[in-house]
């Protein structure tokens, strides 16, 4: 009979031998990993199981599997990538909303600019009208000035005739005519002078009054035209000021419109960049999902291999014990 320690050692050797045979058979029967699976799992499943079976760590293979850690890491990376994708999608939405808002602002600015353009056209037409009216007023004032000069000249001429008549009357007052019975010739001359003065003085007076009335009317019209000229000049100055204000406003609107279009371009480029990032992240998520699935499949095959190895080891140990008992070993 063999010693007790030798019997136990014999059982262990027999069990190890049977286990290795079973594992080698399992490794040869194990389906070959794909290229992607071998990338995820650098060590072949059979070699991992055999090495750990030799060290007595078959039961711990599933718990400490590097493929399981790989799957968990891939799942975590996928979660982070999906979070980034969600954030970028939100930024894309915000960028599109900003671009739409700026586009509406630019459209409003463009509408304002068109209204300002119309106002500028109207202002230019009004300035043209006011300039024409101002020119007409100046021409009328110039014509009235010439008429005023002619009336004044006529008054001066009438004034000379009237002065002569008045002087003659004054002389007659200082030297009365002789009595009619003294000298008939003197009486006849006096009558003729009286008749002549009586006919001339009223006519000259009437002409003078008419000229005076015309002169007063011309002065009034001239003052009215001067006021009209001042009013047109003020209106023209205000129109030019308004045109300058509208021109400055037009320039500002054009500047704002250009800035808005630039901002739209920036938002569009930013949205395109974010869209490219989102596409890359979507592809990355899909790739991580595939890698995670392959890693899970590798883990499942490892788990099944470990389970089969454990069962094979148990069966080999049981057969060794049965054989030892059959040979009379305790």
Protein Blocks (a to p, Z undefined) as FASTA:
>chain_A
ZZfklmmmmmmmmmmmmmmmmmmmmmmmpccddfklmmmmmbafklmmmmmmmnopmmmm
mmmgmklmmmmmmmmmmmmmmmmmmmmmmmmmmmmmmmmmmmmmmmmmmmmmmmmmmmmm
mmmmmmmmmmmmmmmmmmmmmmmmmmmmmmmmmmmmmmmmmmmmmmmmmmmmmmccddfk
lpmmlmmmmmmmmmmmmmmmmmmmmmmmmmmmmmmmmmmmmmmmmmmmmmmmmmmmmmmm
mmmmmmmmmmmmmmmmmmmmmmmmmmmmmmmmmmmmmmmmmmmmmmmmmmmmmmmmmmmm
mmmmmmmmmmmmmmmmmmmmmmmmmnopZZ
